[in-house]
Amino acid sequence: MVKDPVCGMEINTSAAAAQEEYQGTTWYFCSDSCHGKFQANPAQYAPSETLTDPVCGMEISKDSGHQAEHVGRHYYFCCESCLDKFRAEPGNFV
């Protein structure tokens, strides 16, 4: 399950009405209407460029060499240790 970035509805990726790649992340939408709103202004719905390591909370950039994808979303990490913790139990950090 993922959240539609426009309306916040929880949707199954296989049942999404639409999907779109933006800033290295695949975004899923509950309807064509939400997808259209996203396309008109993706920066309004996508997170800012400042990223936070979901394991330790450190601010990082997309230049980090430590990355993983989980349920269609890209995550960035400050170090290999945080990445390994995420891979072991991603549900604890999303």
N, C-alpha and C positions, 0 to 999 in steps of 0.2 A: 504494500500500500504506500502511496505517496500523496502529498497534498498538492492540489491545484494551486499554483502561486497567485492566482487572481482572486478566487473566492474562498480558498482554504478547504474546500471539500476533499475528503479522503477518497481516493480512487485507486482501483487496481490498474496497474500499467497496461495489462492486456485488454482492459475494457475502456481505455481512454479514448475520447472522441478525436483527439489530436495530440501530436507531440512536436516539439521543436528543440533544436540544438541552439544553445546560447551560452557564450562564455565557458565552453567546455562542459556544460551540463545539459542533459536531456530533460526538458520540462514536459510534464504531462497535464492535459486539460480535460475537464469534465464535459465541456461543450465547445462548439465552434465559436460561440459568443465570447467565452473566456479566452480562447485562443486568439481571437481577433483583438481583444483588449490588450493582451500581452504583446502581440505584434506591433500594435500602434505605439507602445511605450514600454519596451521590455525593462528598461532601467528602473521603472517604477515598481516592478514586481520581483525582479531578481535581486539577490543580496548585493550589498556594496562590494567594492573591490577589496576592502579590508577584510581579511579572513581570520578565523580563529581556529586553532587546532582543537578538534572536538574532544581530544583526550586530556590535554593539560591546560587548555585555555589560552595559550600563548598566541599573540597576534603574529601572523605570517603573511607572506605574499604568494601569489600564484607561481612564482619562480621556484618554489620549493621543489626539490627533487623527490620528495616523499609524498606520493599521492595514491589514492585508491578510489574505486567506484563502488557504490553500494546502492542498489535499487534505483538505478538510473541517475544517481547524483554523484558528483565528483567531490571528494574530500581531500584536504591538504594538511600535512603534518610537519611539525618542526624538526623531527628526527626519526630515525629508523625505529627506535624503541616505541614511540607513540604509534607509529604505523603498525607495528607488530601487535600491540595491544588492541588496536581497532580491528585488525583482521581476525584476531582470535574471537572477539565478541562484539561485532559492530552494533548490535542492538542496545548495548550499554551506552552508546555514545551518540546515537541519532535521535 
